[in-house]
Amino acid sequence: MKNTCPSCQTVYAVTPRDIGRRIACRKCNAVLIIDEQGLRYETPPAPAATEENPLDIDVGKESPRPKKSRPLQGLGTGIGHWFANLPEGPTLLFTFGALLVITFLFMPIIGKAKVDRRQGTLEEEKYKHDQEVKILRTKPGNDTKVKLLEEEWPKLKEDLDVDIKKAEIDIKRSVYLDRYGLLLGFLILAIGSIRMMAADQPPMKRIVGAVVVTAQMLFVFLSFIIRG
């Protein structure tokens, strides 16, 4: 490796471990970089150091990199404005809104499934009761057991009916929150979709945003017609 300054021929001890480092020549102040061939110029030689303007670059130390200035942001800038101007802001809004819409659309379906599950439990217990009674009646001497099962069944059925009724009430109580959650999801999804339609977004995002906004408007329009 070439270990002399190309400007003043000052000799330095450089090794392969120093490849990539930047140094300043103590004699001629040239800024050098060490590569596979050895020392070479990175910038032309600088003026010699003086007592009034000493150089603080030394051999073996990387020269300081200039710091990029960052403009101060005003305190009045809202979080929503800042978020909307992020590169992925529209995508995040779109995704979060879509998740809310999907969640609250499925909540009533899940509630109905809960009722169906408890109704299925009642039918299963009724089937098991009938089969057990049928088997006991085929054998003599089981009248007492049959009578006991017949007396226990109304109580069991009553408890299962109560569970079904509670599940039906839960559905009615959750409709209020489900509607508000769906509204919030639609608003966030609409904001994200409209932002995706901006001119600075890729063509595919603009198409998706336009399709989703149109679908939302149709959904709202049809909902009012059906309820009207």
Backbone as CSV, one residue per row, in Angstrom:
resi,resn,N_x,N_y,N_z,CA_x,CA_y,CA_z,C_x,C_y,C_z
1,MET,0.837,-1.205,0.000,0.000,0.000,0.000,0.873,1.257,0.000
2,LYS,0.419,2.253,-0.736,1.138,3.523,-0.768,0.897,4.255,0.536
3,ASN,1.973,4.532,1.278,1.819,5.128,2.600,2.410,6.531,2.684
4,THR,2.548,7.195,1.551,3.070,8.566,1.560,2.010,9.519,1.067
5,CYS,2.015,10.722,1.601,1.083,11.761,1.172,1.394,12.112,-0.280
6,PRO,0.414,12.117,-1.177,0.668,12.429,-2.582,1.060,13.878,-2.814
7,SER,0.905,14.718,-1.778,1.243,16.128,-1.953,2.652,16.447,-1.473
8,CYS,2.987,16.019,-0.246,4.273,16.385,0.344,5.162,15.182,0.628
9,GLN,4.687,13.990,0.292,5.449,12.754,0.450,5.750,12.415,1.907
10,THR,4.960,12.949,2.836,5.141,12.582,4.238,4.689,11.125,4.417
11,VAL,5.496,10.372,5.162,5.236,8.946,5.317,4.335,8.713,6.530
12,TYR,3.327,7.822,6.349,2.425,7.440,7.440,2.376,5.918,7.522
13,ALA,2.120,5.438,8.722,1.992,3.994,8.938,0.531,3.604,8.737
14,VAL,0.200,3.097,7.576,-1.176,2.696,7.285,-1.211,1.191,7.072
15,THR,-2.280,0.582,7.464,-2.466,-0.862,7.339,-3.831,-1.130,6.705
16,PRO,-4.084,-2.346,6.265,-5.406,-2.663,5.691,-6.562,-2.369,6.637
17,ARG,-6.302,-2.357,7.936,-7.382,-2.045,8.879,-7.837,-0.603,8.751
18,ASP,-6.995,0.279,8.183,-7.315,1.700,8.078,-8.094,2.036,6.812
19,ILE,-8.379,1.044,5.955,-9.081,1.331,4.701,-10.438,1.970,4.987
20,GLY,-10.714,3.049,4.298,-11.970,3.762,4.476,-11.866,4.959,5.399
21,ARG,-10.764,5.121,6.129,-10.613,6.237,7.067,-10.159,7.487,6.323
22,ARG,-10.493,8.612,6.853,-10.093,9.909,6.293,-9.162,10.591,7.284
23,ILE,-8.058,11.105,6.789,-7.096,11.787,7.653,-6.670,13.086,6.987
24,ALA,-6.032,13.947,7.768,-5.474,15.198,7.248,-3.961,15.164,7.436
25,CYS,-3.254,15.475,6.387,-1.784,15.485,6.461,-1.313,16.580,7.411
26,ARG,-0.427,16.223,8.343,0.062,17.188,9.322,0.940,18.259,8.687
27,LYS,1.524,17.918,7.561,2.482,18.855,6.962,1.821,19.808,5.975
28,CYS,1.012,19.247,5.035,0.430,20.101,3.991,-1.072,20.306,4.142
29,ASN,-1.665,19.668,5.168,-3.100,19.828,5.457,-4.019,19.256,4.374
30,ALA,-3.490,18.427,3.484,-4.364,17.799,2.495,-5.243,16.748,3.176
31,VAL,-6.521,16.718,2.804,-7.435,15.704,3.342,-7.311,14.461,2.472
32,LEU,-6.931,13.353,3.107,-6.647,12.115,2.390,-7.622,11.016,2.812
33,ILE,-7.779,10.045,1.964,-8.582,8.871,2.292,-7.747,7.636,1.994
34,ILE,-7.901,6.628,2.842,-7.119,5.402,2.700,-7.969,4.357,2.005
35,ASP,-7.535,3.867,0.842,-8.236,2.802,0.134,-7.304,1.616,-0.077
36,GLU,-7.662,0.684,-0.964,-6.857,-0.519,-1.149,-5.456,-0.207,-1.704
37,GLN,-5.339,0.915,-2.439,-4.043,1.279,-3.013,-3.167,2.076,-2.051
38,GLY,-3.795,2.632,-1.035,-3.043,3.440,-0.077,-3.652,4.819,0.070
39,LEU,-2.821,5.821,0.316,-3.284,7.188,0.517,-3.570,7.855,-0.824
40,ARG,-4.708,8.573,-0.886,-5.022,9.361,-2.070,-5.787,10.601,-1.650
41,TYR,-5.838,11.585,-2.529,-6.546,12.820,-2.236,-8.051,12.571,-2.097
42,GLU,-8.640,13.219,-1.132,-10.083,13.373,-1.128,-10.439,14.805,-1.496
43,THR,-9.673,15.744,-0.963,-9.812,17.147,-1.343,-8.419,17.711,-1.570
44,PRO,-8.280,18.786,-2.348,-6.964,19.394,-2.561,-6.375,19.868,-1.246
45,PRO,-5.051,20.075,-1.214,-4.403,20.540,0.014,-4.994,21.858,0.494
46,ALA,-5.212,21.962,1.815,-5.746,23.179,2.417,-4.595,24.090,2.819
47,PRO,-4.867,25.362,3.093,-3.816,26.278,3.557,-3.164,25.754,4.826
48,ALA,-1.904,26.104,5.003,-1.172,25.643,6.182,-1.787,26.193,7.443
49,ALA,-1.668,25.429,8.504,-2.230,25.854,9.773,-1.415,26.990,10.358
50,THR,-2.081,27.889,11.014,-1.434,29.010,11.713,-1.907,29.036,13.139
51,GLU,-1.241,29.894,13.928,-1.655,29.975,15.324,-3.049,30.566,15.443
52,GLU,-3.410,31.466,14.499,-4.740,32.077,14.563,-5.830,31.109,14.081
53,ASN,-5.425,30.173,13.172,-6.400,29.250,12.611,-5.843,27.832,12.614
54,PRO,-5.684,27.228,13.790,-5.104,25.887,13.867,-6.074,24.855,13.316
55,LEU,-5.528,23.801,12.715,-6.360,22.691,12.230,-6.524,21.663,13.335
56,ASP,-7.736,21.157,13.491,-7.992,20.176,14.548,-8.097,18.768,13.999
57,ILE,-7.684,18.563,12.704,-7.727,17.217,12.128,-6.385,16.554,12.357
58,ASP,-6.408,15.365,12.892,-5.168,14.674,13.227,-5.150,13.321,12.546
59,VAL,-3.955,12.743,12.415,-3.820,11.434,11.811,-4.550,10.400,12.657
60,GLY,-5.285,9.518,11.959,-5.989,8.452,12.676,-7.360,8.864,13.151
61,LYS,-7.741,10.121,12.941,-9.045,10.583,13.358,-9.852,10.963,12.127
62,GLU,-11.125,10.604,12.119,-11.977,10.959,11.004,-12.336,12.432,11.093
63,SER,-12.329,13.073,9.940,-12.695,14.489,9.932,-14.171,14.623,10.243
64,PRO,-14.535,15.647,10.975,-15.941,15.807,11.353,-16.817,16.069,10.143
65,ARG,-18.001,15.470,10.156,-18.949,15.668,9.077,-19.872,16.820,9.413
66,PRO,-20.173,17.627,8.432,-21.056,18.770,8.705,-22.445,18.293,9.098
67,LYS,-23.013,18.947,10.060,-24.344,18.600,10.531,-25.379,19.293,9.670
68,LYS,-26.393,18.529,9.318,-27.473,19.087,8.524,-28.425,19.848,9.428
69,SER,-28.727,21.038,8.998,-29.647,21.860,9.790,-31.069,21.424,9.516
70,ARG,-31.863,21.374,10.541,-33.256,20.984,10.408,-34.135,22.175,10.779
71,PRO,-35.050,22.484,9.912,-35.917,23.624,10.217,-36.802,23.305,11.416
72,LEU,-37.017,24.291,12.245,-37.865,24.119,13.417,-39.320,24.127,12.983
73,GLN,-40.068,23.231,13.531,-41.484,23.171,13.219,-42.249,23.992,14.233
74,GLY,-43.262,24.668,13.742,-44.054,25.508,14.625,-44.845,24.691,15.617
75,LEU,-45.028,25.242,16.788,-45.756,24.518,17.827,-47.236,24.417,17.498
76,GLY,-47.701,25.278,16.603,-49.119,25.252,16.272,-49.507,24.182,15.283
77,THR,-48.544,23.479,14.730,-48.853,22.415,13.764,-49.567,21.272,14.459
78,GLY,-50.733,20.907,13.970,-51.527,19.850,14.609,-50.978,18.473,14.336
79,ILE,-51.302,17.557,15.220,-50.840,16.174,15.046,-51.457,15.577,13.786
80,GLY,-52.709,15.893,13.534,-53.347,15.350,12.343,-52.682,15.837,11.066
81,HIS,-52.299,17.114,11.023,-51.623,17.654,9.843,-50.263,16.991,9.660
82,TRP,-49.551,16.816,10.766,-48.234,16.163,10.701,-48.362,14.725,10.229
83,PHE,-49.383,14.024,10.755,-49.555,12.612,10.404,-49.951,12.454,8.941
84,ALA,-50.813,13.374,8.467,-51.277,13.262,7.090,-50.172,13.502,6.080
85,ASN,-49.132,14.217,6.486,-48.043,14.525,5.571,-46.912,13.517,5.626
86,LEU,-47.033,12.506,6.478,-46.046,11.438,6.460,-46.169,10.656,5.161
87,PRO,-45.070,10.086,4.669,-45.142,9.334,3.416,-46.162,8.210,3.454
88,GLU,-46.266,7.511,4.600,-47.188,6.390,4.712,-48.436,6.757,5.503
89,GLY,-48.642,8.037,5.751,-49.818,8.460,6.515,-51.125,7.996,5.917
90,PRO,-51.382,8.224,4.625,-52.640,7.763,4.026,-52.839,6.257,4.132
91,THR,-51.769,5.515,3.938,-51.871,4.047,4.011,-52.230,3.605,5.427
92,LEU,-51.602,4.237,6.428,-51.898,3.880,7.814,-53.343,4.221,8.167
93,LEU,-53.816,5.399,7.757,-55.203,5.771,8.004,-56.159,4.796,7.315
94,PHE,-55.862,4.476,6.071,-56.702,3.550,5.316,-56.762,2.191,6.013
95,THR,-55.596,1.686,6.440,-55.546,0.370,7.086,-56.286,0.366,8.413
96,PHE,-56.060,1.400,9.232,-56.719,1.465,10.545,-58.229,1.588,10.387
97,GLY,-58.670,2.429,9.456,-60.107,2.569,9.223,-60.734,1.278,8.733
98,ALA,-60.033,0.588,7.820,-60.555,-0.679,7.307,-60.681,-1.721,8.417
99,LEU,-59.698,-1.761,9.325,-59.757,-2.716,10.440,-60.944,-2.416,11.351
100,LEU,-61.194,-1.132,11.617,-62.348,-0.771,12.458,-63.660,-1.172,11.782
101,VAL,-63.776,-0.893,10.499,-65.006,-1.234,9.776,-65.242,-2.741,9.798
102,ILE,-64.212,-3.501,9.500,-64.357,-4.964,9.491,-64.732,-5.485,10.873
103,THR,-64.067,-4.945,11.906,-64.336,-5.401,13.278,-65.780,-5.177,13.675
104,PHE,-66.269,-3.942,13.467,-67.612,-3.616,13.941,-68.705,-4.130,13.002
105,LEU,-68.351,-4.476,11.764,-69.319,-5.155,10.914,-69.545,-6.589,11.382
106,PHE,-68.499,-7.208,11.910,-68.602,-8.601,12.336,-69.126,-8.762,13.767
107,MET,-69.146,-7.685,14.545,-69.608,-7.804,15.931,-71.037,-8.343,16.028
108,PRO,-72.014,-7.798,15.257,-73.366,-8.383,15.320,-73.404,-9.833,14.862
109,ILE,-72.590,-10.172,13.869,-72.558,-11.556,13.385,-72.041,-12.480,14.479
110,ILE,-71.005,-12.013,15.199,-70.469,-12.814,16.302,-71.495,-12.956,17.416
111,GLY,-72.234,-11.862,17.685,-73.284,-11.929,18.708,-74.373,-12.926,18.331
112,LYS,-74.760,-12.898,17.056,-75.777,-13.867,16.596,-75.244,-15.293,16.709
113,ALA,-73.962,-15.487,16.424,-73.375,-16.819,16.559,-73.382,-17.285,18.012
114,LYS,-73.242,-16.332,18.939,-73.294,-16.664,20.356,-74.677,-17.191,20.740
115,VAL,-75.717,-16.528,20.207,-77.085,-16.995,20.471,-77.301,-18.378,19.870
116,ASP,-76.827,-18.548,18.626,-76.989,-19.852,17.962,-76.251,-20.958,18.717
117,ARG,-75.109,-20.623,19.276,-74.351,-21.624,20.040,-75.134,-22.078,21.264
118,ARG,-75.729,-21.128,21.968,-76.500,-21.492,23.167,-77.795,-22.201,22.793
119,GLN,-78.380,-21.823,21.647,-79.557,-22.542,21.183,-79.178,-23.975,20.828
120,GLY,-78.000,-24.141,20.241,-77.530,-25.482,19.925,-77.286,-26.314,21.179
121,THR,-76.800,-25.661,22.241,-76.600,-26.373,23.508,-77.926,-26.878,24.062
122,LEU,-78.976,-26.041,23.969,-80.298,-26.456,24.430,-80.802,-27.660,23.635
123,GLU,-80.658,-27.612,22.312,-81.117,-28.720,21.487,-80.316,-29.990,21.765
124,GLU,-79.022,-29.816,22.020,-78.197,-30.990,22.328,-78.626,-31.633,23.641
125,GLU,-78.858,-30.801,24.657,-79.284,-31.344,25.950,-80.660,-32.004,25.841
126,LYS,-81.548,-31.425,25.028,-82.882,-32.025,24.843,-82.757,-33.381,24.150
127,TYR,-81.875,-33.457,23.157,-81.667,-34.725,22.453,-81.092,-35.780,23.405
128,LYS,-80.106,-35.394,24.209,-79.509,-36.335,25.159,-80.538,-36.798,26.179
129,HIS,-81.390,-35.895,26.642,-82.429,-36.256,27.620,-83.411,-37.256,27.015
130,ASP,-83.861,-36.959,25.807,-84.839,-37.848,25.171,-84.253,-39.234,24.930
131,GLN,-82.994,-39.308,24.502,-82.366,-40.595,24.239,-82.189,-41.393,25.528
132,GLU,-81.797,-40.681,26.601,-81.594,-41.384,27.867,-82.909,-41.935,28.397
133,VAL,-83.969,-41.150,28.297,-85.284,-41.614,28.745,-85.755,-42.789,27.889
134,LYS,-85.530,-42.714,26.607,-85.949,-43.775,25.691,-85.256,-45.088,26.027
135,ILE,-83.945,-45.011,26.313,-83.196,-46.220,26.649,-83.683,-46.815,27.969
136,LEU,-83.935,-45.964,28.977,-84.394,-46.449,30.288,-85.761,-47.116,30.189
137,ARG,-86.631,-46.597,29.323,-87.974,-47.150,29.206,-87.994,-48.500,28.489
138,THR,-86.937,-48.831,27.810,-86.881,-50.149,27.144,-86.559,-51.268,28.121
139,LYS,-86.149,-50.883,29.321,-85.803,-51.892,30.323,-86.743,-51.757,31.517
140,PRO,-87.197,-52.848,32.014,-88.117,-52.789,33.170,-87.377,-52.355,34.437
141,GLY,-88.132,-51.761,35.365,-87.580,-51.374,36.654,-86.879,-50.027,36.672
142,ASN,-87.016,-49.262,35.600,-86.367,-47.946,35.544,-87.355,-46.798,35.647
143,ASP,-88.536,-47.100,36.156,-89.558,-46.049,36.235,-89.107,-44.903,37.132
144,THR,-88.430,-45.239,38.224,-87.987,-44.188,39.149,-86.960,-43.273,38.484
145,LYS,-86.030,-43.856,37.742,-85.004,-43.059,37.059,-85.625,-42.166,35.985
146,VAL,-86.599,-42.746,35.269,-87.269,-41.961,34.232,-88.002,-40.778,34.849
147,LYS,-88.668,-41.012,35.938,-89.407,-39.946,36.617,-88.460,-38.861,37.109
148,LEU,-87.296,-39.289,37.629,-86.311,-38.316,38.120,-85.783,-37.454,36.971
149,LEU,-85.505,-38.089,35.824,-85.018,-37.319,34.670,-86.077,-36.342,34.165
150,GLU,-87.321,-36.777,34.143,-88.402,-35.911,33.687,-88.576,-34.713,34.621
151,GLU,-88.304,-34.912,35.906,-88.425,-33.797,36.864,-87.240,-32.828,36.751
152,GLU,-86.055,-33.356,36.397,-84.869,-32.504,36.304,-84.823,-31.686,35.010
153,TRP,-85.417,-32.205,33.962,-85.316,-31.536,32.673,-85.886,-30.114,32.645
154,PRO,-87.082,-29.837,33.209,-87.604,-28.465,33.168,-86.642,-27.440,33.790
155,LYS,-85.970,-27.820,34.884,-85.032,-26.904,35.513,-83.831,-26.642,34.611
156,LEU,-83.308,-27.716,34.000,-82.175,-27.550,33.093,-82.557,-26.709,31.886
157,LYS,-83.745,-26.956,31.346,-84.219,-26.192,30.189,-84.400,-24.724,30.544
158,GLU,-84.890,-24.468,31.730,-85.074,-23.081,32.163,-83.731,-22.342,32.228
159,ASP,-82.699,-22.993,32.756,-81.372,-22.370,32.841,-80.805,-22.089,31.450
160,LEU,-81.009,-23.037,30.536,-80.505,-22.840,29.177,-81.267,-21.736,28.454
161,ASP,-82.563,-21.644,28.695,-83.363,-20.565,28.098,-82.901,-19.197,28.602
162,VAL,-82.521,-19.141,29.865,-82.022,-17.874,30.438,-80.714,-17.463,29.754
163,ASP,-79.826,-18.439,29.505,-78.567,-18.133,28.822,-78.822,-17.592,27.413
164,ILE,-79.790,-18.186,26.729,-80.128,-17.713,25.375,-80.682,-16.296,25.430
165,LYS,-81.538,-16.035,26.381,-82.130,-14.702,26.510,-81.070,-13.658,26.822
166,LYS,-80.105,-13.985,27.670,-79.024,-13.047,27.983,-78.201,-12.721,26.737
167,ALA,-77.932,-13.735,25.918,-77.168,-13.500,24.695,-77.935,-12.596,23.737
168,GLU,-79.258,-12.778,23.646,-80.071,-11.914,22.786,-80.088,-10.481,23.292
169,ILE,-80.116,-10.313,24.600,-80.090,-8.960,25.178,-78.737,-8.299,24.935
170,ASP,-77.669,-9.076,25.037,-76.324,-8.523,24.783,-76.211,-7.983,23.368
171,ILE,-76.824,-8.674,22.408,-76.798,-8.186,21.022,-77.478,-6.831,20.915
172,LYS,-78.651,-6.710,21.527,-79.385,-5.444,21.461,-78.630,-4.315,22.154
173,ARG,-77.941,-4.628,23.254,-77.204,-3.600,23.980,-75.947,-3.165,23.222
174,SER,-75.369,-4.074,22.467,-74.116,-3.746,21.784,-74.326,-3.013,20.457
175,VAL,-75.574,-2.965,19.982,-75.832,-2.295,18.702,-75.400,-0.829,18.756
176,TYR,-75.639,-0.175,19.881,-75.306,1.249,20.023,-73.810,1.481,19.820
177,LEU,-72.987,0.709,20.540,-71.537,0.866,20.417,-71.033,0.394,19.056
178,ASP,-71.651,-0.656,18.524,-71.234,-1.149,17.212,-71.437,-0.086,16.138
179,ARG,-72.540,0.639,16.207,-72.816,1.682,15.214,-71.798,2.820,15.326
180,TYR,-71.477,3.211,16.549,-70.494,4.279,16.723,-69.113,3.829,16.255
181,GLY,-68.744,2.590,16.554,-67.463,2.069,16.086,-67.410,2.001,14.569
182,LEU,-68.528,1.606,13.950,-68.590,1.535,12.494,-68.490,2.932,11.879
183,LEU,-69.152,3.906,12.520,-69.072,5.286,12.040,-67.641,5.804,12.099
184,LEU,-66.978,5.561,13.221,-65.586,6.001,13.360,-64.695,5.341,12.310
185,GLY,-64.888,4.045,12.100,-64.100,3.346,11.095,-64.339,3.898,9.701
186,PHE,-65.608,4.213,9.370,-65.921,4.761,8.052,-65.279,6.139,7.872
187,LEU,-65.296,6.958,8.921,-64.699,8.291,8.811,-63.191,8.202,8.580
188,ILE,-62.505,7.362,9.370,-61.051,7.222,9.213,-60.723,6.623,7.849
189,LEU,-61.516,5.640,7.427,-61.290,5.025,6.122,-61.505,6.040,4.998
190,ALA,-62.527,6.896,5.158,-62.787,7.911,4.133,-61.655,8.927,4.053
191,ILE,-61.149,9.345,5.222,-60.037,10.303,5.230,-58.816,9.703,4.552
192,GLY,-58.505,8.453,4.911,-57.360,7.800,4.295,-57.544,7.617,2.794
193,SER,-58.775,7.278,2.371,-59.032,7.060,0.941,-58.917,8.365,0.166
194,ILE,-59.466,9.452,0.730,-59.383,10.754,0.052,-57.939,11.214,-0.044
195,ARG,-57.174,10.994,1.036,-55.757,11.376,1.007,-54.985,10.539,-0.016
196,MET,-55.389,9.279,-0.212,-54.729,8.424,-1.206,-55.034,8.877,-2.629
197,MET,-56.092,9.679,-2.810,-56.455,10.172,-4.133,-55.690,11.423,-4.524
198,ALA,-54.809,11.913,-3.621,-54.053,13.129,-3.911,-53.094,12.901,-5.077
199,ALA,-52.698,14.020,-5.702,-51.869,13.933,-6.902,-50.478,13.385,-6.617
200,ASP,-50.017,13.513,-5.352,-48.660,13.056,-5.044,-48.590,11.567,-4.747
201,GLN,-49.713,10.864,-4.819,-49.747,9.438,-4.528,-49.592,8.626,-5.818
202,PRO,-49.105,7.382,-5.725,-48.981,6.524,-6.911,-50.342,6.268,-7.554
203,PRO,-50.374,5.985,-8.861,-51.657,5.756,-9.551,-52.499,4.657,-8.926
204,MET,-51.864,3.552,-8.502,-52.629,2.452,-7.915,-53.329,2.889,-6.634
205,LYS,-52.638,3.680,-5.800,-53.267,4.162,-4.563,-54.441,5.087,-4.883
206,ARG,-54.294,5.913,-5.902,-55.387,6.819,-6.260,-56.608,6.029,-6.733
207,ILE,-56.366,4.956,-7.471,-57.482,4.128,-7.942,-58.173,3.450,-6.762
208,VAL,-57.383,2.870,-5.856,-57.962,2.198,-4.681,-58.755,3.196,-3.841
209,GLY,-58.195,4.377,-3.616,-58.892,5.397,-2.833,-60.215,5.783,-3.458
210,ALA,-60.243,5.966,-4.786,-61.482,6.346,-5.468,-62.522,5.236,-5.374
211,VAL,-62.091,3.986,-5.541,-63.029,2.856,-5.474,-63.633,2.743,-4.076
212,VAL,-62.796,2.885,-3.040,-63.286,2.737,-1.666,-64.241,3.870,-1.314
213,VAL,-63.921,5.104,-1.680,-64.816,6.225,-1.396,-66.161,6.023,-2.092
214,THR,-66.140,5.586,-3.339,-67.389,5.323,-4.066,-68.203,4.225,-3.388
215,ALA,-67.525,3.161,-2.961,-68.220,2.061,-2.276,-68.830,2.540,-0.958
216,GLN,-68.126,3.384,-0.236,-68.664,3.912,1.018,-69.916,4.747,0.777
217,MET,-69.874,5.596,-0.230,-71.048,6.421,-0.540,-72.243,5.554,-0.917
218,LEU,-72.020,4.516,-1.707,-73.110,3.610,-2.074,-73.664,2.885,-0.852
219,PHE,-72.769,2.465,0.042,-73.193,1.759,1.248,-74.075,2.659,2.114
220,VAL,-73.635,3.898,2.310,-74.421,4.841,3.122,-75.769,5.126,2.457
221,PHE,-75.738,5.339,1.153,-76.967,5.640,0.411,-77.963,4.493,0.502
222,LEU,-77.487,3.268,0.276,-78.364,2.112,0.343,-78.879,1.869,1.756
223,SER,-78.035,2.153,2.771,-78.465,1.964,4.158,-79.647,2.874,4.489
224,PHE,-79.577,4.125,4.033,-80.689,5.044,4.306,-81.946,4.633,3.543
225,ILE,-81.778,4.131,2.314,-82.946,3.697,1.545,-83.620,2.498,2.220
226,ILE,-82.810,1.534,2.657,-83.377,0.344,3.282,-84.091,0.699,4.595
227,ARG,-83.454,1.582,5.387,-84.064,1.973,6.664,-85.265,2.891,6.457
228,GLY,-85.260,3.621,5.331,-86.396,4.510,5.057,-87.633,3.727,4.621
